Amino acid sequence: MQFYEEDSPMYRSKDRKTQSLFSELMPFGGKLDEQNRWLKRESLVPWDELEDIYKGYFSRLGRPAKDCRLMLGALCIKHIEGLSDEQVELAIRENPYMQYFCGLDQFTASPLFNESTLCNLRKRMGKKFFEQFDQKILESLKLHKVIRARDVMFDATVVPSNVKYPTDAGLLNSAREWLVGQIDRVGKAVGKAFRTRKRVARKEYLDFSKKRKKGKKKIRRAIKKLTQHVRRNLKQLEEGLELLRSQGESVRQSVLDRLEVVRKIYDQQVEMYRNKTQSVKDRIVSLHQPWVRPVPRGKEGRTTEFGPKASLSLVDGFLFVDRLSSDPFNEASAMGKTLDKFVERFGKEPVSATGDGLYGTKENRKLLNRRGIKDAFRKLGRPRKEPDPEKRWKKSMQKKRNRIEGFIGHAKQHFNCDKIGYRTEAGMEIWIRMSLSMMNLDTATKRI
């Protein structure tokens, strides 16, 4: 299946079989350590299969695209080492092991690609490619027999997005500032000056934000003033855009999309102000990432988190994404789909399945029993007087279940799952899939 557009760059495969590796280093006694982690990781990645998929996103015309192994290797290094797009290019230039991992046959100190190349690549490939990438890594792990699919553990977590902590006044002020900037640009284009009252609005917002103690009355008063400014600026921008269209000028789609977000923010804030509530359906908490939703967690110090919720499963020390959504959901209600994902990955049912108490509903217990899967949930009702032969096994499995908490913490602390670095809607899933794939690759590297 072809994914490229007509003006896409072409792709040409690189000859890797007839060239020597780092030949210019050998006369000086240079030799790569066979036990190096990058050499081990290189053997676990199915480069040829990934290149076959990669080709489908480019045409046969135009300037040749960057080499598949170089680009995917750079993305792997980025998520393993926690580097920015610019830092990863510098790191590869300085490290011969990383250059070997990226498929280079000669050591080079010259620039390999521009930092914008990785960003453009992610936009071109989209979520579907990285889902296939995740699947190919899993197939490679099964082929090398480093994963034993026997038991499965479930849990869910929120992967925070990189957004400023939202407040109603701050969100309205961000929307107002964007509107004022667009009004100034449109006013210059059509030759008309609009009275935006931006200095007055900014002074009112700063006077409010600098106060240490903000009572309910002060907050409501500030929100009321800001919504009035946003309403005025919305009307002015719409008037300016009509004048611009009447002159035969077009308006960028990105501006119209952002304007629609601002309108929704205004409507939601007015609704909450009138009803004196703090919640509304599909509440927007970020002007620049309107798909991010608040997710109540009930944890100490973090009652609410902002980012996609991920339902995860742990199999033999490897962590996989089963479901990802910006909207809150009950992970226990979809255990059947989670088990289907296990069967899809490994071609068989798990021997046993366990999770925290949230998963131990009557429906889930019946489902596991119907599919012949042992569960390690506590028995419902009063404890039986006669000894339970499975009690000791269930206790040991519940102790093991805590491991998934440790793996989630490891992913957040060492593989950047504590904050999503990509600022697009598709980037959320790409970031999480790549981070967990690289964590699984790291786990496999330690086992071979």
C-alpha positions, 0 to 999 in steps of 0.5 A: 500500500502506498502512503506517499503524496505526489510531491513526496521525496523518493527513497533509495535503499542503501547497500550494507552488504559489500562495505567495510565497517569503520575501515578508517579506524582499523589502522589505528587499532580501533576495534568495537566492543562486541558486548557494547549495549548499542551493538546488542540493541542493533541485533534486536531491531528488524531493520530490513522489515522496518525499511520495507514499511518505511519505503511506502511513505516515499515516492519514486520521484524527487530528492532521495529521502534520508536513510531509514536506519539512520532516521529510525536509529536516531529516534531510538537513541532520542528516546533511550537517552532522553535527548532533544532532536538537536542533541541526538544529532550531536550525540551520534556524531560523537559516538562510533557505537551510536553511528554503528547502531544507525547503520553508518559504515564510516565514522563521520564528524560532519552533520548527519541531518538537520534537527527539523528532519526528525520532526518532519519525519514524525509528521509524515509517518504518523501514528500508524507507522509507529504502531507497526514499529512497536509490533516489529520490535515485539516480533523480534523479541519473540524471535530471539526468545527473550520474552516468555508469555505466560502471565499478564498483569494490568494497570493504568496510568496518566502520562502527563502532557507538557502543559502549563498548570491550567487556571480559568483566568490564565486560560482566558488570558492566553486566548485573549493574547492570541486574539489581540495578536491576530487582530493586529496582523489582520488590522495592518492587512486591511488598513483598519485600527481596532480598539482592543483594550489590550493594555487595560486587560493586561493590567487587570490580569496582572493585578489579579495574578500577583495577589497571593490570596485569591478568594472566590469573589476575586476569582469570579470578578477576574473571570468576568472581566476576562470573558468580556475582553475575549468576547469583544476581541472575538467580534473584532477578529471575526470582523477583520477576517470578513474584511480580509476575505472581501479583499480576495485574501485567504485565511490560513486554516491553522488560524481558523482552527485556533479561532474555533478553539478560542470560541469553545474556551469562551463558551465553556468559561461562560457556562461554568461562570453562570452555573457556578461549577468547575467542570464541563464536558470536554473541558479544554485546559490548554490553548495550544493542545486542546485535546488534553483533558483533566484526569482525576486520579485521587492520589496524594499531591496529584488529585488531577493530572493533565494528559492521556490515560494509558491502560498497560499490561506487563508480560514477563517484564515487558510493558505494552500499551493496550489502550490510550485515550485523552478522555478518562475511562474505566480501565477495568471495564475493558478487560476483554479487549485487553485479553484480546490484545494479549492473544493478538500479540502472542497467539494464545491465552495467558495462564493467569491474569491479575490487577489491583482491586479495581479489576476484580469485578464479578463480570471480569471474574466470570470472563476469566473463568469462561476463557480458562484463565486463572485470576489472582483476585481476592475471594468475594464475600466472607472468608471460608472456614475451610482452608483455601488451597489457592490462597497462598498462590494468590497472595504470591501473585498479588505481591508480584502484581506490585511489579507493574507499578515499579515498571511504570515508575521506571518508564516515567523516570528513565524513559521520559514517560513523565512528560510528553515532549511532542506537541501534536495530537498524534505526537502523544501516542508516538511518544508513549509507544516509542518510549515503551518500545525502547524500554522493552528493547533495553530490557531485552538487551540486558537478557541476551 
